[in-house]
Every structure is written in C-alpha cells, then in structure tokens.
C-alpha cells in the first residue's frame, strides 16, 4: 500500500496523517502510536492483532499491513508523552513485544493521556540536552558522559534502564530528526545526510529503514510536509 498524506515534525515527535501503508518487519527508536479509521494488522514476535489503535514500544520488532486512513505518531521516548505511553504498555501486564499489549495500550488512550511518568535521572537529562549539538560528527558515549558528569558505563545503563534504548540507537533517532528537518526545508538527501552526521545518503536510507520500516523516498513520495 502507498503512503499518501501529510507529515509534521515537532520537537520529539514525528506525525503522519493519511493512508497507512505497509511496513516490513523492523524496530524503531521511538514510541509509535497507531490511530486508524479501520483495523490494520500488526505482527510482532509474539503473535499478531487486527486493531484500530495501538502503542508500539521503542525497540519492539514488528510489521504493519495497512490500507486504512489514519494517523501515526512517532514520539521521542525521553519526553513526558513518550514515557507516559510506555507506561501504558507496561500497565497491560502483557509482554512488551506482544501485539495484544500494544492493542490494549492503544485502546486505553480513549481514557486520556494523563499518566505521570517518572522524572529522568538528572545526568541523563543533561546527556539528552547535549546530544543535538554534537550530531554533525561522531557522538562518543564517553564525551556525552563527561558533559553529564557520570561514567560512560553508568550513562549507558541509564539510557537502557530509563529510555529503554541503547545509547547508539538513541543517537540514530536524533540524527533522523535532524535529517528530516533539513529535507522538509528543501535540502537534497545527500545534504540532509551530511548535516545530520550520516556518512552519505545511502547510510541515511538504511537507518530510516531500520527506524520506521520505510525508505526516505516513502516519506517524501506522496507525503506533504506541513
């Protein structure tokens, strides 16, 4: 199915509204919310579900078979909303990789999004704030840890424990955010890739595939940026 609709980028959030197309098996460094007008099929490591709403945790391997109109939202897991959504998945009591948990968490969104997430560790917050300024080059964990004021091993554990992602996966998400910002203002894929610290456009394409299950062309062909 072709992706055709509009996309918006806000700090920590990528949104898409339109036809929900197919996405092959992948995992992404963001919490994904699915809100479809008609059921779409989600398949994970632990079964599959037809659902109109779902919350897919960061790092959960899955595939999607769409065709319905709807809305998809990719949310930065370090933000208040992202952490609240992850808490909904944990609150189902089901394995985080289970589409049944994703569906149950999605259905709970009708009750509101007012969960109170736990605050980030102060050192982790400092690290998250430092990453964007480093994206035009390599982002070493040791350098970010120095800014955060803790050891690299401790910071690595904090990324996994509180965000649910390895440090390198988080940096890939930040780079994609930067690349999307440049492409939406008219930059070529190559220029956007270099501005975000990717080696070249092929590198950006591979990472986009890993993160969203889609090539950058799928996000530009038929998709209008607002």
Secondary structure in CASP SS format (residue, H / E / C, confidence):
PFRMAT SS
TARGET T0000
AUTHOR 0000-0000-0000
METHOD secondary structure of the structure
MODEL  1
X C 1.00
X C 1.00
X C 1.00
X E 1.00
X E 1.00
X E 1.00
X E 1.00
X E 1.00
X E 1.00
X E 1.00
X C 1.00
X C 1.00
X E 1.00
X E 1.00
X E 1.00
X E 1.00
X E 1.00
X E 1.00
X E 1.00
X C 1.00
X C 1.00
X C 1.00
X E 1.00
X E 1.00
X E 1.00
X E 1.00
X C 1.00
X C 1.00
X C 1.00
X C 1.00
X E 1.00
X E 1.00
X E 1.00
X E 1.00
X E 1.00
X E 1.00
X E 1.00
X E 1.00
X E 1.00
X E 1.00
X E 1.00
X E 1.00
X E 1.00
X E 1.00
X C 1.00
X C 1.00
X E 1.00
X E 1.00
X E 1.00
X E 1.00
X E 1.00
X E 1.00
X E 1.00
X E 1.00
X E 1.00
X E 1.00
X C 1.00
X C 1.00
X C 1.00
X C 1.00
X C 1.00
X E 1.00
X E 1.00
X E 1.00
X E 1.00
X C 1.00
X C 1.00
X C 1.00
X E 1.00
X E 1.00
X E 1.00
X E 1.00
X E 1.00
X E 1.00
X E 1.00
X C 1.00
X C 1.00
X C 1.00
X C 1.00
X H 1.00
X H 1.00
X H 1.00
X H 1.00
X H 1.00
X H 1.00
X H 1.00
X H 1.00
X H 1.00
X H 1.00
X H 1.00
X H 1.00
X C 1.00
X C 1.00
X C 1.00
X C 1.00
X C 1.00
X C 1.00
X C 1.00
X H 1.00
X H 1.00
X H 1.00
X H 1.00
X H 1.00
X H 1.00
X H 1.00
X H 1.00
X H 1.00
X H 1.00
X H 1.00
X H 1.00
X H 1.00
X C 1.00
X C 1.00
X C 1.00
X C 1.00
X C 1.00
X C 1.00
X C 1.00
X C 1.00
X C 1.00
X C 1.00
X H 1.00
X H 1.00
X H 1.00
X H 1.00
X H 1.00
X H 1.00
X H 1.00
X H 1.00
X H 1.00
X H 1.00
X H 1.00
X H 1.00
X H 1.00
X C 1.00
X C 1.00
X C 1.00
X C 1.00
X C 1.00
X C 1.00
X H 1.00
X H 1.00
X H 1.00
X H 1.00
X H 1.00
X H 1.00
X H 1.00
X H 1.00
X C 1.00
X C 1.00
X C 1.00
X H 1.00
X H 1.00
X H 1.00
X H 1.00
X H 1.00
X H 1.00
X H 1.00
X H 1.00
X H 1.00
X H 1.00
X H 1.00
X H 1.00
X C 1.00
X C 1.00
X C 1.00
X H 1.00
X H 1.00
X H 1.00
X H 1.00
X H 1.00
X H 1.00
X H 1.00
X H 1.00
X H 1.00
X H 1.00
X H 1.00
X H 1.00
X H 1.00
X H 1.00
X H 1.00
X H 1.00
X H 1.00
X H 1.00
X C 1.00
X C 1.00
X C 1.00
X C 1.00
X H 1.00
X H 1.00
X H 1.00
X H 1.00
X H 1.00
X H 1.00
X H 1.00
X C 1.00
X C 1.00
X C 1.00
X C 1.00
X C 1.00
X H 1.00
X H 1.00
X H 1.00
X H 1.00
X H 1.00
X H 1.00
X H 1.00
X H 1.00
X H 1.00
X H 1.00
X H 1.00
X H 1.00
X C 1.00
X C 1.00
X C 1.00
X H 1.00
X H 1.00
X H 1.00
X H 1.00
X H 1.00
X C 1.00
X C 1.00
X E 1.00
X E 1.00
X E 1.00
X C 1.00
END
